[in-house]
């Protein structure tokens, strides 16, 4: 089975409203509640909340519709059915994953680390993890997505390779391959020139309006055009967005 969703599954689903209305509101707060000195005589003046809400329209509407000629839905051979459903599941998952990665690479802060080599790759990632942590983000709410090329470099680093066996089965099922400085690591094709992405999940939103999972349906019944035919169909309506560029650090090669 080919890999499916990894990065998008880590995104938050923290929004207000019903996605079927066409848009939702995501709470956006860049500052924490302030602790101040309390005056026993005069009390403590009210402070205005810094929480705003960002309106996120649902813009992505993707589908698949493939003719399977020569078979009614009930007569499609099991091996053909399994092959087409597996292919449809992969294609839909890859589209969703690519759009999640696009959200990260569109709204972010550029890393200032030098291009990765076998000698500095681990240190580069640790420094950018620290930059996100300085915003007050717990490491349990952060992820590092690395390209396959960067993974090859990391595997020659003893600090990285010696800890890979400590990842439990549950994390492995989620696509986590290791941890760096306490932050879970995911390996994925991040696109040309992207070496790694460090991101905080609270500011990365995945919004699912509705979906029709891939299914084979009969086209013969009630149709004047199709005889002995069926089709593989599916549809996804969704949105992926980063609400604060400071919560995502993207490392691209210097040439880019």
N, C-alpha and C positions, 0 to 999 in steps of 0.2 A: 504494500500500500504506500502510495506516495504521500509525503508530508502535506498537511493542510494548514489550518490557521495556527499561528504561534503568537505573533506580536499582537494581532487584533484581540485575541482572547485576554490579553493583559490590560486592555483599556478599561476605563471606568464606564459605568452606566448610571451616572449621577446627574439626572436632569429632571426638570419639572414640566409637566404637561404630557399630552398624548401625542406621540409621533404621527398618528394617523391624521392629525389636524394639519400636517405639513410643516410644522416647526415646533421646537421645544426651547425651553429656557434653561441655561446651564449657570449655576451660581459661580461667580468669579470673585475671588477675594485674594488680593495680593499682600495683605497685611494681617497680622494676628491681633487678637484682642489685647488692648493695652492695660497692664497693671499699673495703678497709680496710688499715691499716698492718700489714705482716708483721713478726713478731718472729723473728729468726734463731734464737734460743735456744729459744723456746717454741712456735714455729709460729703457726698461726692457728686460733682456735676455729671449730668448725662453726656455721653460721648456718642457722636453719630456713627452708626454702623458703616463699615467700609465695603460691605458686600453688595455687589451689583449682579445683575443677571444679563447674560449674553444670549440674544435670540439666535438660534441655529436653525436655518431652513433645511429641510430634507431634500437634497438635490440628486442623489444617485438612484437610478432606476435601471437595473440590469436584468436581462432575461436570456433564456436559451430555448430554442424551438427547433428540434432536429427530426426530420422525417425518417422513419424506419419502414421502408417500403417492403411489401411482400408478406407482412405479418400483421394480424390484428393483435391488440394488446395482450389478450389471453394466450396467444400462440407464439409469442416471441420466445425463442430458445433461451434456456436459463443462462447459458454461457454468454450469449449476446446481450441479454438483459443486464447481467452483472458487469460486463465490460463497459457498456454505455453508461450505466449508472455510476460506476467508479470514475469514469472519465468526466462525467458531468459534475460530480461532487468535487473532483480535483479542480476543474476549471472555475467553478463558482467560488471555491475557497481561495484559489490563487488570486482571483479578481478582488475579493474582499481584503485579502492580506496586502496586495499591492496598493490598494487605496489607503489602508492604514499607514503603510510606510510612506506614501505620498504626503499624508497629513503631517507626519513627523519631519519630512525633509522640506516641507513648504514653510512651516512656522516653527522656527527654532533659533537657537543661538549658535553661531559657528565656533567650533573648537579652535583654540589657539595653540594646540600641541603640534609638534612637527610630524611629518609623515611617519607612519608606523614602520618599524623594522623589527627584526627578531630581538634586538637589544633593548628597544624602548617601548614596545607595544604595551606591555603590562603596566609600566609606569604611566604611560599616556592615559590609559583608561582609569587608573586609580586617581589621577589628578582631576579628570573630568567628573568622576563620581564625587570627589570632594567638593567641586564647584556646585553641584546640585545639592549636596548635603548642607552646604552653607546657607541655603535658602530655608533651612529648617525641615527638610524632607527626611523622613525616616527611611533607612536603607531597605526596609521590608516593603516599601512602596515605590521602589525604583527597579528598573531593569536595564541591562546592557544588551543591545542587539549587535552582534558582530557579523561581518561578512565571512564567507568561507576562506578567503585569502588570509584574513586576520586570524581566524581560528588556526590555520596552518602555522602561522608565526607563533601563536600562543602555545601550541603543543610542544614547542621546543623549550619553553620556559618551565623550569622545575616547580616554581611557585604555583603555576597554573595546572600543569599536568598531574602533579602529586595530589591535588585535591579533587580531581574529577570523580574518583571512586566514592567520594563522600556524598554525592547526590543520591537521594532516595528515589524509590520507584515512583512515588507520587509526583515529584517534581519532574522526573524524566518523562512521564506521560504528558506533562504540560509543555514539553519541548525544552525544558531547562537542561543545559548540558554541564553547567559548572557554576561556581560563584567567584567573583572577584571582589575582594574587600567587603564581603558580606552581601553583595548585590548579585541577584540571579542573572545568569547569562543565557541568551538565546542565540542560536546560529541561524541565519537566514540570508537569502539573496537580497541585498539592500539596494541594488541598482548600481550603475556604473559610477565609479569614483568614491562611493561612500564606504568608509572603512569600519566605522562603528557609530552607534547612537546610544547615548545615555539619556534616559527619560524617566520622569515621575508620573505615575499612572493617574493621579488625581486630576491632572490637567490635560489628559488625553481621553477624549470621549468617543465611544462607539454607540451610535443610536440606530436601532433597528425598528423601522416602521412596521413592516410585515414581510413575510416571505412565503413562497411556494417551493418546497424542496423538490429537487428533480424527481419526476415520476413519468412512467410510460402510460399514455392514454390512447384509447381507441379512436381513430378518425373515421371509421366506416359508418357507425351509427348516425343516422340523420344527415349524412353528407352525400351530396350529388357529385363530388369530385374525387373522393378517395375510396378505393375498393381494396380491401385486404391490406390496410396500412395502419400504422400507429405512429406516434410521435413522442419524443422525449422533451418534456417541458419543465420549466422552472423560472422563478422570478424573485428578485430581491430588491427591496426599497430601503435605503439606509443612508447614513452619513457618518463620516469620521472627521474629527476636528481636534486641533490643539488649541486650548484657550489661553495659554500663556507661553510665549516663546522662551522665557527664562527657564522653564521646566524641561526643556529638551536641548541637548547639546549634540550637534552632528559634526563628526570628523570626516572631512573629505580630503582627498589628496591635494597637495598644494597647487598642482597644475590646474585644478578646477576652482 
